[in-house]
Amino acid sequence: MTLDSCRAAMEEAVTRYLRQLPDNTLNEPVRYVMAIGGKRMRPALTLLAAGMYRSDVSEAVKPALALEVFHNFTLLHDDIMDKAPIRRGQPTVHEKWNQNAAILSGDAMLIHAYALMCEAPAHCLSTLLALFNQTALQVCEGQQLDMDYELSDHVDHDQYIGMITLKTSVLLGCALQTGAVIGQASPEDAEHFYQTGVDLGIAFQLMDDYLDAFGDPAKVGKRLGGDIAAGKKTYLLIRTKELCNAAQRQKLDALLQDTNQERRIAGVLALYGELGIQHETEQLVKHYHDLAMDHLHAISLPGEKKQPLIALADQLLVRQY
Amino acid sequence: MTLDSCRAAMEEAVTRYLRQLPDNTLNEPVRYVMAIGGKRMRPALTLLAAGMYRSDVSEAVKPALALEVFHNFTLLHDDIMDKAPIRRGQPTVHEKWNQNAAILSGDAMLIHAYALMCEAPAHCLSTLLALFNQTALQVCEGQQLDMDYELSDHVDHDQYIGMITLKTSVLLGCALQTGAVIGQASPEDAEHFYQTGVDLGIAFQLMDDYLDAFGDPAKVGKRLGGDIAAGKKTYLLIRTKELCNAAQRQKLDALLQDTNQERRIAGVLALYGELGIQHETEQLVKHYHDLAMDHLHAISLPGEKKQPLIALADQLLVRQY
């Protein structure tokens, strides 16, 4: 099994799932948000991990779907909270329908996610539910921290890593561990799968921050500095605030007030350059990549089984988009 | 066990539960909304049903709490959707904090509810989760229908009963069935408990509509006709539209446009009188009360065990507040 074959299998599973949902007002936004797509990365990771233990991964499909429905639920509610008009190039649910539809259909999706997780094999149902409960709550805590931090002037880089860990990385860890548990991995191996996912998730999120400032614009598919223009508190900006001297801080504060976007982006990028932010972020991405690989290597499976996950992680280091 | 002793036990269980919740931004609104109160009716019904089968009902406490947390979650999100400023005499969460806090803390409560339900005894975990999944989704469908119907001019009384069944009654059925299942009732008896709860729930909701127009103002604790003033589509109003002749319909439409609240309330109440709405609604409450009692009597338990539920149902028929 490859990651791509798992993603294709989950794309089909999503289509089948949406087809059997009852036709009612509540499910229209559910169909819409699920069909718009995304990479089906989380459920694919669940299948991939289960597939390292057994050739028949059909028992993993419903729990994998549960994580994809949950992920889309968080996007739906986060978009209301962030007042985001567009997601994946399409109007968000609260724009296309209205806010109440977005709240209520999101609630229904969270319930759908649990109903799917409840179809996990009996031998691991309570283990998977406990993991899912913990993860779902952490994702909410991460979103809360993200909103809190947007209003705070004193967020340090450790707090930022803690926030992205909760908001995005634990779900990747949960996805891998869910597959491993269904494959009846030992508790130690299941835990290593979890940590592999969490560390890769942190590396991916940091790389997102990195590429917005240092990516290849042709490959990223959008102009550089979008986060700077939006005033977003990325790892890069937080480290800049930590490392700059008084003069640089004054310059930074002025730049962040500057309504001329070109000047603002160029100025902040110049400060990143002065402070070695690019190199430092590359090192940190590599650090989390290596942590993930340590956990992956610790799993008691033959090396060739781990190849698709190693390839995914290595792609991360050379990715420029 | 009496209903009151169950309510008191659940009040204590709620207090203990809130005390052990971690202190964070996410849980502040959870504590607030749970502490404001309510009658703890749903979890009390769970304890009461379990108590008909065994003297130690401690295994029922967490699942009962799950239903109370879920109920409060629905109030929290419904209040955002309805733009309600006040709940139980206190500012709603979106008023006291803000809308984002209300959305996200509500999401956390739904997850908390599942985490509590997952602590049900192993012998009935998957049965209770399946029941809870179904019920939770139906409650969302009921809220969606409620919002749809507020915008529609063609809601008949069957649709209205269907909506209140989903929005409020199935959770009462779920509460009783959950207790019965924990008590290891037979599947048939568990189903009768469910139907007892659903039918009582419909009767209670109809009685709410009834008392707003025909209750004793001194005992109801607010002036009559609040629903008429708010233009709410109650059972009474829907039946009035179905039964009135053309002249009465013209009068009704004019009254519903009337901005003079006293005149509007008096006029609509007069129409209710002309059309026999009071008697018809009393009969319908009695009908659902009797259905509930039929299911209760069908349960294979000694009659004295059922006394607290019979008393609750009979109270309903004489209640004037």
Interface residues (C-beta under 8 A of the other chain):
Chain A: N24 T25 L26 H77 I80 M81 N100 I103 L104 G106 D107 A108 L110 I111 H112 Y114 A115 C118 A122 L125 S126 L129 A130 N133 A136 L137 C140 E141 Q143 Q144 M147 D148
Chain B: N24 T25 L26 H77 I80 M81 N100 I103 L104 G106 D107 A108 L110 I111 H112 Y114 A115 C118 A122 L125 S126 L129 A130 N133 A136 L137 C140 E141 Q143 Q144 M147 D148
